[in-house]
Amino acid sequence: MTQDPIKLLIDIPRIHGAHQGDKVAIAFEGHDLTYAEMDRRSDQVAGMLQQAGVKPGDRVAWLGRASEAWFEIFFGVAKARACFAPINTRLAIPEVAFILKDSGADLFFVSPEFYAAAEAIVAEIDRPIRVIGVGDAHPEFGEYAALRDAAPVAILTPPDADDDVLQLYTSGTTGLPKGVRLSNRNYSAFLELRHQVEGFSYGADDTVLILMPMFHVAGTNISFAGLASGGRILLQADFVPPNVLQAMAAERVAHVFLAPVMINALLQTPGVQATDFSSLKSVSYGASPISEAVLAKATEAFGCGFIQFYGMTETTGAGTTLAPGDHQGELLRACGRSWATLETRIADEDGNEVAVGEIGEIEIRGPIIMAGYWNRPEATAETIRADGWLRTGDAGYMNADGYFFVHDRVKDMIVSGGENVYPAEVENAILGCPGVADAAVIGVPDERWGEAVKAIVVAVPGAQPSAADIITWARTRIAGFKAPKSVEFIDALPRNPSGKVLRRELRKPYWEGRDRKVG
C-alpha cells in the first residue's frame, strides 16, 4: 500500500491543494470551495491571525452555522499553531460567555445568525474581545472576507506534535462544560488509524455528507477523514430530513454519519421508501444508543452497510467499531471491537480489569487520548488514571470474542431493590413496541425499592399506545425487575446536540428536594 502523505491535519489543504487543487473540497449551499482555494485562504487566515496578535497556543473561538468558512478558519488557525475552539450554538448566552471566558480567546468569529447573541456575550466578559463577522456586515464587528484578503503573508513555523489544534467543549450534562484539548499528536494517530478502521478510509471519488454539528467530534472527524482522502464534503448546516433525502439521491452521497435520532427521523419522513440510496456505501452511527428495531428498519430502507462508532470527545472520537458484517444476532447490541493500536478494557472502580462478561466501566488507552481538560487539572486526573487509562463513564461488559457492550452511563444506572438496571437496555426493549416512536427510561423515588423504573414515551403520530401495553411488551423481553413500573407520555424527549437524551432534565421533577443517593 502506498504510504499516505497526510500526517497532520494541516497537510490536507497543503498536499491536496498542490496535487488536485481544482477539485471541490467543500460543497455548501451552492458554493464550492476547492482544495487550492482552501489552502490559499487558510494561509491568509493565518496571516490575519498573526497580524491580530494571535500567538502559538492561543485559542480562537467560533460561534456559528457550519460553512466553508469554518474550514478556512480552522486550517488557518492550525497553520498559525493556535487552537480552534468552536462553541455549541444551542447553548444559552451565559453558557457561551462561560466558554469564551474559559478558553481565553480574544478573537471571536461569529456568523450572522448569532450577531445579536455575540453582542450580549461580549458584554458579559471583562476583557476586550474582537468579534469578526463571517457573512453580512455588522457596524461594530470586523468583516471576515475583507480582513482575510487584506492580510499580510503568514510566517509559518513547523508545528509541534504537542500543539493543541482543536478544543471541543463537553456538553455539560453533568456540570460546567470542560474544554477537551485535542493535539496534533492525537489527530496524527486518528489519521493513521482511519486506514485500519472500516468506515473511515474513504475513497478520493466519494462524496461524504456532513450533518453532525462542527462543534461535535463526529462532525469534525468525519469531515477530516473525507478531506484526508481527497474526497468531496457535502455540508448541510441544518438537519432537515426532506432535504437530507433529496441530497443523498441528487448528490450521489457515498458515506454519511447519523446520530440515531436522525436515523429515526429519516425513517419517518414521507418519501423515504422512494428515495434512491443506490450510491450509499455506508451509514455510520453513534453518539447515543440505537434500538434494534430502528436499526433493522434503517438497514432495510438504506440498503447499505451500517457501521457503529463508539468513542468520546476525550478519545478523539476513537474507541470501538461494529463493522457491517457484525450487525447480526446478539452483536446488534454491541458497540464492536477495539480499534487497532488502542487498548479497551472493562475495569472496576479501583482500575482492576474485571472478568469476561462482568459489568464495569469501559476504559480506553492509546495515542488518541486527549491532552487533558483545559484549565482543569483535577478533572483531568479524575478522568485519566496515572497509567494512562481514560475512564469513559460508561458501564458495560466484554464478551469472550472481544466485543464490547455498553449498558449506560455509570451515573444513569438505576438501583431498584438492590438490582442494577441500565436505562438503555430497557429503552431497547420498549422501542420495538407498536405505537412507540421514542422512549427514555429514568429512576424515580420509590418508598419500597429506593428507585422505580419509569418510561417516558413519545408516541407515533396518530397512535395511542397504553401504559399497560408498553409495560407488558417490555416484560416479555427483559426481566420483570427491569421493566417499567409506570409510563408517562410527552411530545418530545430533551436531547443534547449529539442526540443524547438529557435524563437529568427528565429526572428533575421527581427528585426535587431529595438527595439522589443512587444512580
C-alpha positions in Angstrom: 0.0 0.0 0.0 1.3 3.5 -0.9 2.2 5.5 2.1 -0.3 8.2 3.0 1.4 11.6 2.9 -1.3 13.1 5.1 0.3 13.0 8.6 -1.1 16.2 10.2 -4.4 18.0 9.7 -2.6 20.9 8.0 -1.2 18.5 5.4 -4.8 18.2 4.0 -5.0 21.6 2.3 -1.3 21.8 1.6 -0.9 18.4 -0.2 -4.3 18.2 -1.9 -4.1 21.9 -2.8 -0.8 21.2 -4.6 -1.8 17.9 -6.3 -5.5 18.3 -7.0 -6.2 22.0 -6.5 -9.1 22.3 -8.8 -11.1 19.5 -7.1 -14.0 20.5 -4.9 -13.2 20.0 -1.2 -16.4 21.6 0.4 -19.8 22.0 -1.3 -22.1 24.2 0.8 -25.4 25.8 -0.2 -24.4 26.3 -3.9 -20.8 27.4 -3.1 -17.8 25.2 -4.0 -14.5 25.5 -2.2 -11.6 23.8 -4.0 -8.6 22.3 -2.3 -6.4 25.1 -3.8 -8.8 27.8 -2.5 -8.9 26.2 0.9 -5.1 26.1 1.1 -4.7 29.7 -0.1 -7.5 31.1 2.1 -6.2 29.3 5.2 -2.8 30.8 4.6 -4.5 34.2 4.5 -6.3 33.4 7.7 -3.0 32.5 9.4 -1.6 35.9 8.3 -4.7 37.7 9.6 -4.4 36.0 13.0 -0.7 36.8 13.3 -1.5 40.4 12.4 -4.2 40.4 15.2 -1.6 39.2 17.7 -2.6 35.6 17.9 0.4 33.5 19.1 1.0 29.7 19.1 -1.1 28.1 21.8 -3.8 30.9 21.8 -7.4 29.9 21.5 -9.6 31.3 18.7 -13.3 30.9 19.2 -16.1 30.3 16.7 -19.9 30.6 17.1 -22.0 30.0 14.0 -23.5 27.7 11.4 -21.2 25.3 9.7 -20.0 26.7 6.3 -17.0 26.5 4.0 -15.6 29.4 6.1 -15.3 27.1 9.1 -12.7 25.0 7.3 -10.8 28.0 6.0 -10.6 29.4 9.6 -9.8 26.0 11.2 -6.9 25.3 8.9 -5.7 28.9 9.2 -5.7 28.6 13.0 -3.8 25.3 12.8 -1.2 26.8 10.4 -0.7 29.6 12.9 -0.1 27.0 15.6 -3.1 28.3 17.6 -6.1 26.2 18.7 -9.6 26.4 17.3 -12.5 26.4 19.8 -15.9 26.1 18.1 -18.8 26.6 20.5 -22.1 24.8 20.7 -24.7 27.1 19.0 -27.5 25.7 21.1 -26.2 27.0 24.4 -27.7 29.9 26.2 -25.8 33.2 26.3 -24.4 32.8 29.8 -23.1 29.3 28.9 -21.4 30.6 25.7 -20.0 33.5 27.8 -18.6 31.0 30.3 -16.8 29.0 27.5 -15.5 32.2 25.9 -14.0 33.3 29.2 -12.7 29.8 30.0 -11.0 29.5 26.6 -9.2 32.8 26.9 -9.9 33.5 23.3 -9.6 37.2 22.4 -10.6 36.6 18.7 -14.2 35.5 18.2 -15.6 34.5 14.8 -19.4 34.7 14.5 -21.9 34.0 11.7 -24.8 36.5 11.2 -27.4 34.3 12.9 -25.6 34.9 16.2 -24.6 38.6 15.9 -27.2 39.7 18.5 -26.1 36.9 20.8 -22.4 37.8 20.3 -23.2 41.4 21.4 -24.8 40.1 24.6 -22.0 37.5 25.2 -19.1 40.0 24.8 -20.9 42.4 27.2 -20.6 39.7 30.0 -16.8 39.4 29.6 -14.4 41.8 31.4 -11.6 41.7 28.8 -11.5 43.0 25.2 -12.9 40.6 22.7 -12.5 41.3 19.0 -15.5 39.9 17.1 -15.3 39.1 13.4 -18.4 38.6 11.4 -18.4 35.8 8.9 -21.0 36.9 6.4 -23.2 40.1 6.4 -21.7 43.3 7.5 -22.1 44.4 11.1 -21.4 48.1 12.2 -19.1 47.1 15.1 -17.6 43.7 14.0 -14.7 43.1 11.7 -15.5 41.7 8.3 -14.0 38.3 7.8 -13.6 38.2 4.0 -12.1 41.7 3.8 -9.7 41.1 6.7 -8.7 37.7 5.2 -8.0 39.1 1.7 -6.0 42.1 3.1 -3.9 40.0 5.5 -0.1 40.0 5.2 1.8 36.8 4.3 1.9 34.5 7.2 5.2 33.5 8.8 4.6 29.8 9.2 6.7 27.6 11.6 6.7 23.8 11.7 4.0 22.6 14.1 4.8 20.6 17.2 3.2 17.2 17.8 2.0 18.5 21.2 0.4 21.7 19.9 -3.3 21.7 20.7 -5.2 22.0 17.4 -8.8 21.7 18.4 -10.6 22.4 21.7 -14.1 20.9 21.8 -16.3 21.5 24.9 -18.2 18.7 26.6 -21.9 19.1 26.6 -22.0 19.9 30.3 -24.9 17.5 31.1 -23.2 16.8 34.5 -21.9 20.2 35.2 -20.0 23.1 33.6 -18.6 22.4 30.1 -15.0 21.3 30.0 -12.6 22.1 27.1 -11.2 18.9 25.7 -7.7 19.5 24.3 -7.0 17.6 21.1 -3.5 17.8 19.8 -1.6 17.3 16.6 -0.4 14.0 18.1 -4.0 12.9 18.7 -5.1 13.7 15.2 -1.9 12.1 13.6 -2.9 8.9 15.4 -6.5 9.3 14.1 -5.3 9.9 10.5 -3.2 6.8 10.7 -5.9 4.7 12.3 -8.6 5.6 9.8 -6.9 3.3 7.2 -7.4 0.4 9.6 -11.0 1.1 10.7 -13.8 0.2 8.4 -15.9 3.2 7.7 -13.2 5.8 7.8 -10.9 5.0 4.9 -13.0 6.8 2.3 -12.2 7.0 -1.5 -11.0 10.0 -3.3 -14.1 9.9 -5.5 -16.5 9.7 -2.6 -19.0 12.4 -1.5 -19.3 12.4 2.3 -22.4 14.1 3.7 -21.8 16.1 6.9 -24.9 16.6 9.1 -23.4 16.5 12.6 -22.6 19.9 14.0 -19.0 21.1 13.7 -18.6 21.7 17.4 -19.1 17.9 17.8 -16.3 15.4 17.4 -18.4 13.3 14.9 -18.8 16.3 12.7 -15.1 17.2 12.7 -13.8 13.6 12.4 -16.0 12.6 9.5 -15.1 15.8 7.7 -11.3 15.3 8.3 -11.5 11.7 7.2 -13.3 12.7 4.0 -10.9 15.5 3.3 -7.8 13.5 4.1 -8.8 11.0 1.4 -9.1 13.8 -1.1 -12.9 13.4 -1.3 -15.7 15.8 -1.5 -17.5 17.1 1.6 -21.2 18.0 1.2 -22.1 20.2 4.1 -25.6 20.8 5.5 -25.7 23.2 8.4 -29.2 22.2 9.4 -30.7 18.8 9.7 -33.9 19.0 7.6 -35.0 15.4 6.8 -36.6 16.0 3.4 -33.5 18.0 2.3 -31.2 15.2 3.5 -33.1 12.6 1.5 -33.0 14.8 -1.6 -29.3 15.4 -1.2 -28.5 11.7 -0.7 -30.0 10.9 -4.1 -29.2 14.0 -6.2 -25.6 14.4 -4.9 -24.8 10.6 -5.0 -23.7 10.5 -1.4 -21.4 7.6 -0.6 -21.0 8.0 3.2 -22.8 9.7 6.0 -22.7 9.7 9.8 -26.1 10.0 11.6 -26.9 10.1 15.2 -29.7 7.5 16.0 -32.3 10.2 16.5 -31.5 11.4 12.9 -31.9 7.9 11.6 -35.3 7.6 13.3 -36.4 10.9 11.9 -35.4 10.0 8.3 -37.3 6.7 8.6 -40.5 8.6 9.5 -40.1 11.2 6.7 -42.5 10.9 3.8 -40.7 9.7 0.6 -38.0 7.7 2.3 -39.2 4.5 0.7 -38.9 6.1 -2.8 -35.5 7.7 -2.3 -32.6 6.4 -4.4 -30.0 5.3 -2.0 -28.0 3.3 -4.6 -24.9 5.4 -4.2 -24.7 4.8 -0.4 -21.7 2.7 0.6 -22.0 3.1 4.4 -24.0 4.8 7.1 -22.1 5.3 10.3 -23.8 6.0 13.5 -23.0 6.6 17.2 -23.1 9.4 19.8 -26.1 7.8 21.6 -27.7 4.3 21.8 -29.8 2.9 19.0 -32.6 0.4 19.3 -32.5 -2.9 17.4 -35.9 -2.1 15.9 -34.7 1.3 14.5 -31.5 -0.3 13.2 -33.4 -3.1 11.5 -35.7 -0.7 9.7 -32.8 1.5 8.7 -30.8 -1.3 7.3 -33.7 -2.4 5.1 -34.5 1.2 4.0 -31.0 2.4 3.1 -29.7 -0.9 1.7 -26.1 -0.4 2.7 -23.6 -1.4 5.4 -24.1 0.1 8.8 -21.0 0.9 11.0 -21.3 1.8 14.7 -18.6 4.0 16.2 -18.2 4.1 20.0 -15.9 6.8 21.4 -16.0 10.2 23.0 -14.5 13.6 22.6 -11.8 12.8 25.1 -10.6 9.9 22.9 -10.6 12.0 19.7 -13.8 10.1 18.9 -12.0 6.8 18.8 -12.7 3.6 20.7 -14.6 0.6 19.2 -16.2 -0.2 15.9 -19.0 -2.6 14.9 -18.4 -3.5 11.3 -21.3 -4.1 8.8 -20.7 -7.9 8.9 -21.1 -7.9 12.6 -24.6 -6.4 12.5 -26.4 -9.6 13.4 -27.8 -11.6 16.3 -26.7 -10.5 19.8 -24.0 -8.3 18.3 -26.7 -5.8 17.3 -26.5 -4.8 20.9 -22.7 -4.5 20.9 -20.6 -1.4 20.1 -17.9 -3.5 18.5 -14.2 -4.3 19.0 -11.4 -2.0 19.9 -9.6 0.0 17.2 -6.2 -1.2 16.1 -3.3 0.1 18.3 -5.8 1.1 21.0 -6.5 -0.8 24.3 -10.0 -1.1 25.6 -11.0 -2.9 28.8 -13.7 -3.2 31.5 -12.4 -2.1 34.9 -13.7 -1.8 38.5 -13.6 1.4 40.5 -10.0 0.8 41.5 -8.8 0.3 38.0 -8.6 -3.5 38.1 -9.7 -5.3 34.9 -12.7 -7.5 35.5 -13.6 -10.9 34.2 -15.2 -11.5 30.8 -18.9 -10.9 31.0 -18.7 -8.9 34.2 -20.1 -5.3 34.2 -17.7 -2.5 34.9 -16.6 0.8 33.5 -15.3 0.9 29.9 -11.8 2.4 29.8 -9.6 3.3 26.8 -5.8 3.8 26.4 -3.7 4.8 23.4 -2.3 7.8 21.4 -5.8 9.3 20.8 -6.4 10.1 24.5 -6.8 13.9 24.9 -4.0 16.0 26.2 -6.3 16.9 29.1 -9.1 19.3 30.0 -8.2 23.0 29.5 -7.5 24.7 32.9 -8.9 21.6 34.8 -6.0 19.5 36.2 -8.3 18.0 38.9 -10.9 16.9 36.3 -8.2 15.6 34.1 -6.7 13.5 36.9 -10.2 12.1 37.7 -10.7 11.1 34.1 -7.3 9.8 33.1 -5.7 7.3 35.5 -2.0 7.6 36.3 -1.2 4.7 34.0 -3.0 6.3 31.0 -6.4 4.6 31.1 -9.2 7.0 30.3 -12.4 6.4 32.3 -15.3 6.8 29.8 -18.1 6.9 32.5 -19.9 4.2 30.5 -20.9 0.9 32.2 -20.6 -2.2 30.0 -19.0 -5.6 29.6 -16.8 -7.5 27.1 -17.7 -11.0 25.8 -15.4 -13.8 25.1 -14.8 -12.7 21.5 -13.7 -9.2 22.5 -16.9 -7.4 21.6 -17.9 -4.6 23.9 -21.5 -4.0 25.1 -22.5 -0.6 26.5 -25.2 -0.7 29.2 -25.4 3.0 30.0 -23.7 5.9 31.7 -22.5 4.9 35.1 -24.3 7.8 36.7 -27.6 6.9 34.9 -27.8 3.4 36.4 -30.9 2.8 38.4 -30.7 0.8 41.6 -34.1 -0.8 42.3 -34.3 -3.2 45.3 -30.6 -3.7 45.2 -30.6 -4.7 41.5 -28.8 -2.6 38.9 -30.9 -1.5 35.9 -29.4 0.2 32.9 -31.8 2.5 31.1 -30.5 1.8 27.6 -31.4 -1.9 28.0 -34.9 -1.1 29.0 -35.3 1.5 26.2 -34.1 -1.0 23.7 -36.9 -3.4 24.8 -39.6 -0.6 24.7 -38.7 0.9 21.3 -40.0 -2.1 19.4 -43.4 -1.7 20.8 -46.1 -0.8 18.3 -47.0 2.9 18.5 -43.8 3.9 20.3 -41.7 6.5 18.4 -39.1 7.3 21.1 -38.5 6.5 24.7 -36.3 7.2 27.7 -36.0 5.4 31.0 -35.2 7.0 34.4 -35.3 6.1 38.0 -37.9 7.8 40.2 -38.2 7.7 44.0 -39.9 4.6 45.4 -40.5 4.1 49.2 -40.2 0.3 48.9 -37.5 -0.2 46.3 -35.5 3.0 46.6 -35.9 3.7 42.9 -38.5 2.5 40.4 -38.1 2.2 36.7 -40.2 4.8 34.8 -40.5 5.1 31.0 -41.0 8.5 29.3 -42.6 7.7 25.9 -43.2 9.7 22.7 -46.0 8.0 20.7 -46.0 7.7 16.9 -48.3 10.4 15.4 -51.8 9.2 15.4 -51.1 6.2 17.6 -52.3 5.8 21.2 -50.3 3.0 22.9 -51.3 2.5 26.5 -49.0 2.3 29.5 -50.2 -1.3 30.1 -49.3 -2.3 26.6 -45.8 -0.9 26.9 -45.2 -2.5 30.3 -46.4 -5.9 29.0 -44.3 -5.6 25.9 -41.2 -4.9 27.9 -41.8 -7.7 30.4 -41.8 -10.3 27.6 -38.4 -9.1 26.6 -36.5 -8.3 29.7 -36.5 -9.4 33.4 -39.5 -8.2 35.4 -37.5 -6.1 37.7 -36.1 -4.1 34.7 -39.4 -3.5 33.1 -41.0 0.0 33.7 -43.4 0.3 36.6 -45.0 3.4 35.2 -45.2 5.2 31.8 -45.6 8.9 31.1 -46.3 10.3 27.6 -44.7 13.5 26.3 -44.4 15.2 22.9 -40.6 15.1 22.5 -37.6 14.0 24.6 -35.0 16.6 25.6 -31.7 15.9 23.9 -28.3 17.5 23.6 -26.7 18.3 20.2 -25.2 14.8 19.8 -28.6 13.2 20.3 -28.1 12.0 23.9 -31.2 12.1 26.0 -30.9 14.6 28.8 -32.1 12.2 31.6 -31.1 14.8 34.2 -33.9 17.0 32.9 -36.4 14.2 32.9 -35.5 13.1 36.5 -35.5 16.6 37.9 -39.3 17.0 38.7 -39.3 13.6 40.5 -36.2 14.3 42.6 -36.8 17.9 43.5 -36.0 18.4 47.2 -34.3 15.0 47.5 -30.7 13.8 47.5 -30.5 11.2 44.8 -28.2 8.7 46.5 -28.2 6.1 43.8 -27.7 6.1 40.0 
